[in-house]
């Protein structure tokens, strides 16, 4: 049982079971003991991993979410009942919708029939019209935020990054927020969003519903955003009468999209199984070759090899632990040279996508340097979670411990935070832990105070070769059985930062011919996939005799981990 279950919040809300997770938090089923009714409560788990100053911003945004939802009076908008603070964090009490999200529906069924998708779209559109009339932009319309009730209702939820007209205290100019797959082109370019931006996201959501995959998702957030701006989605195969409506909503220029009134008429006709009469006026003419709209085969980084398809597209998948694990586990890593060999053989090769420097330059031109930096920082930070996905069972990341003696930033005394050039930050046990790049190609870096006897290793892979962190670790564990005295302490799926992960702990005896620090050793690794499909591995190893201290240090390392060095 989760340690939160059964807790009483604000003297009236009794937590029952966890029913969903998202990038900012977790949703619980709870019982209101005052009014004797079942409610949903959103726990802001992101507050566990940020500084005190950031916590105040999150609290302000949570209150803004509640205010935004409270301004909208419509049956297709999830009702907010209460906002409270518990354990130093904000919680939102909401109407409980029995059912599942549109994202879960697509995941379970493959896709949604066009007429049903159009019906769902009609209700989302009506919710958006009510929000826009109240001066609220949702700014994060996506399948994970569309709830399908068992009673047939369709509701729009999660106004957590909604913008209220005239309220600039929370969302600053130039800060791009929202799920990358569903950002309208004008938002990627750094322009202020408007109602048309929400309608574009609705079009992308409907495309996902009928086709079973996101229209613009590519191999990384950068390539996804470039596709949003420069490319057209693959032509729909299953959209039927809804196809021209989706095309109309996904026009690059917001001025060429239908407004809410026109879109409602188009969706109503599609819901009846008829091709909308006026949809063609919004559909651009396609040309063959030249600078016309590309067909599926012309789209660079198409969804077939993008995040929608998932990892597992070639290679053996031996990545971070080829160097991190104990074939040469404590040898001092060098900044150049090949990775260490897999025990009993040579290091397997793997196909890796090359980084497109031109893409970064193009993106900077599109959105402006300052906005690009803000977006990249934001995107790296929010690489933990999406409201659309259910999570594997397993332990969640423990909350940061509160001790009397702390260093600046809430760290234990003596610890320091390191912002790494590879785009993450992490706390280290002391200032004497030095950085050494162990594999530049894999963006794999070590921190060690003693030349490698004790070390922390971080590996980042934009193109993982396994569908999950757990599959990757199991494959690597199979290779390590040849090590002397290898013993697997634990290898299990878990949840890290509200994302599916896997934890692997093991021991072995290092040989003098392989390392300057022979003898019994102990290691642990937490690996997880961000919502954009980036694989992060956080690894720590030490002599077995020092393991009690190392294990405690590893907990602090995980608690301090930030995939965006902001």
VENURZI-V139363 format. One line per field, one symbol per residue. ss: DSSP state (H for helix, E for strand, - for the rest). psi: psi as a letter, one per 40 degrees, with the letter a starting at -180 (. if undefined). burial: b if it has 9 or more other C-alpha atoms within 8 Angstrom, else e. Layout:
ss = ???
psi = ???
burial = ???
This chain:
ss = -------EE---EEEEEEEEE----EEEEEEE----EEEEEEE-HHHHH--HHHHHHHHHHHHHHHHHHH------E--EEEEEEE--EEEEEEE---EEEHHHHHHHH----HHHHHHHHHHHHHHHHHHHH--EE-----HHHEEEE----EEE------EE---------------HHH--HHHH------HHHHHHHHHHHHHHHHH---------HHHHHHHHHH---------HHHHHHHHHH----HHH---HHHHHHHHHHHH-------HHHH-------------HHH---------------------HHHHH--------------------------------HHHHHHHHHHH-HHHHHHHHHHHHH--------------E---------EE---EE---EEEEE---EEEEE-----EEEEEE----EEEEE------EEEEEEE-------HHHHHHHHHHHHHH----EEEEEEEEEE--EEEEEEEEEEEE--------EEEEEEEEEEE-----EEEEEEEEEHHHHHHHHHHHHHHHHH-E----
psi = hiedheihhfedhhhbiheiiadeaihihihhedefihihhhhgddedeiidddddddddddddddddddehgieehhhhdihihhfeiiihhihhhhaiidddddddediiiddddddddddddddddddddefhhdefhideehhhideeihihigfdfihhheheddhihehhiihddehiddddeeihiaddddddddddddddddeeihdehaeiddddddddddiiiiiidedbeedddddddehdhdeeiiaddddddddddddeeihhdeddeehihiihabfahiideehhfiedeadddiaffiieehbdedddifdgdeihiidiiiiiiiheaihiiihihiigddddddddddeidddddddddddddefgiheehiiiiiiihiihihidhiiieeiiheiihhhieefiiiiieieehihhhdgddefhiihiefeedhihhhhhhegieieidddddddddddeeeihfhhhdihiiahhffihaihhhiiihhidediegiahiiiihhiihideehhhhhihiiiddedddddddddddddehhehg.
burial = eeeebeebbeebbbbbeeebbbbbbbbbbbbbbeeeebbbbbbbbbbebeeeebbebbbbbbbbbbebbbebeeebbbebeebbbbeebbbbbbbeeeebbbbbbbbeeebbbbbbbbbbbbbbbbbbbbbbeeebbbbbbbbbbbbbbeeeebbbbebbbbbbeeeeeeeeeebbebeebbbbbbbbbbeebeebbbbbbbbbbbbbbbbbbbbbbbbbbbbbbbbbbebbeeeeeebebbbbbbbbbbbbebebbbebeebbbbbbbbbebebbeebeebbeeeeeeeeebbebeebebbbebbbbebbbeebebbebebbbebbbbbbebebeeebbbbbeeebeebeeeeeeeebbeebbebbbeebbebbebbbbbbbbbbbbbebeeeebbeeeeeeeebbeeebbebbbeebbeebbbbbbbebebbebbbbbebbbbbbbbeebbbbbbbbbbbbbbbbbbbbbbbebeebbeebeebebeebbbbbbbbbbbbbbbbbbbbebebbebbbbbbbbbbbbbbbbbbbbbbbbbbbbeebeebeebbbbbbbbbbbbbe
